[in-house]
């Protein structure tokens, strides 16, 4: 699967290929903002750190086999996950995007996300 093909599948996330690693990124603020708004009174804004919290719950509960392989390096305006194992990262983002598209599941996972 080439970069263009995976970008189409994981949109609005996008794939960035590096020489020895790969990253998946998301410019935050629009995608699933309504999910983050459900806990706005707790301080969640839908920024990169909030996405990291959500992705961590996803890894812990849905893909613990990838927990030690996927690393995260968010910023306020961007979610970033990366790995030296490009196939594991691809597996992660395909599964995570699928979870994001399941509103019931993603709200349930987000209910256990911790504010950073």
C-alpha positions in Angstrom: 0.0 0.0 0.0 1.6 3.3 -1.0 1.4 6.6 0.8 -1.4 8.0 -1.4 -3.5 4.9 -1.0 -3.1 4.8 2.8 -3.8 8.6 3.0 -7.1 8.1 1.3 -8.1 5.4 3.7 -7.0 7.1 6.9 -8.1 10.7 6.0 -8.1 13.2 7.8 -5.0 11.5 9.3 -2.0 11.5 7.0 1.0 9.3 6.6 4.6 10.7 6.6 7.4 8.4 5.5 10.9 9.0 7.0 14.1 7.0 6.2 13.9 4.7 9.2 10.5 5.5 10.7 7.0 6.6 9.7 4.5 8.9 11.3 0.8 9.4 11.2 -0.5 12.9 11.9 -3.7 14.8 12.3 -4.3 18.5 12.3 -6.7 18.8 15.1 -9.8 20.9 15.6 -12.4 19.5 13.2 -12.4 15.8 13.1 -14.5 14.3 16.0 -14.5 17.7 17.7 -18.1 16.7 19.0 -16.5 13.8 20.8 -14.1 16.0 22.7 -16.8 18.6 23.3 -18.7 16.0 25.4 -16.0 16.5 28.1 -15.2 20.2 27.5 -16.3 21.0 31.1 -13.4 18.8 32.3 -10.9 20.7 30.2 -10.7 18.6 27.0 -10.4 20.8 23.9 -9.6 18.3 21.2 -6.0 19.3 20.8 -3.1 17.0 20.1 -2.6 16.0 23.7 -6.3 15.1 24.0 -5.9 12.9 20.9 -2.9 11.3 22.5 -5.0 10.4 25.6 -7.7 8.9 23.4 -5.2 6.9 21.3 -3.5 5.6 24.5 -6.8 4.2 25.7 -7.4 2.7 22.3 -4.0 1.0 22.4 -4.4 -0.1 26.0 -7.8 -1.7 25.5 -8.0 -2.6 21.8 -4.5 -3.1 20.6 -2.2 -3.9 23.6 0.0 -5.9 21.2 1.1 -2.5 19.7 1.5 -0.6 23.0 5.3 -0.8 23.1 5.8 -0.2 19.3 3.7 2.9 18.8 5.1 6.2 20.2 3.4 9.5 20.4 4.7 13.1 20.1 1.7 15.4 20.0 1.6 19.2 19.9 -1.2 21.5 20.8 -2.4 21.7 17.2 -1.3 18.3 15.9 -1.6 14.6 16.9 1.5 12.6 15.9 2.1 8.8 16.4 5.2 7.2 15.0 7.2 4.0 14.9 10.3 2.4 13.5 8.0 -0.6 12.7 6.1 0.9 9.7 3.8 -2.2 9.4 2.8 -1.9 13.1 2.1 1.8 12.6 0.0 1.1 9.6 -1.9 -1.6 11.5 -2.4 0.9 14.4 -3.8 3.8 12.2 -6.1 1.5 10.2 -7.6 0.1 13.4 -7.7 3.5 15.2 -9.4 5.2 12.2 -12.0 2.4 12.2 -12.6 2.9 15.9 -12.9 6.7 15.3 -15.7 6.0 12.7 -17.6 4.0 15.3 -19.2 6.7 17.4 -20.4 4.4 20.2 -17.0 2.8 20.5 -15.0 6.1 20.4 -17.2 7.8 22.9 -16.8 4.8 25.2 -13.0 4.8 24.9 -12.9 8.6 25.3 -14.9 8.2 28.6 -11.7 6.7 30.1 -9.2 9.2 28.5 -7.2 11.2 31.1 -6.6 14.9 30.7 -2.9 15.6 30.2 
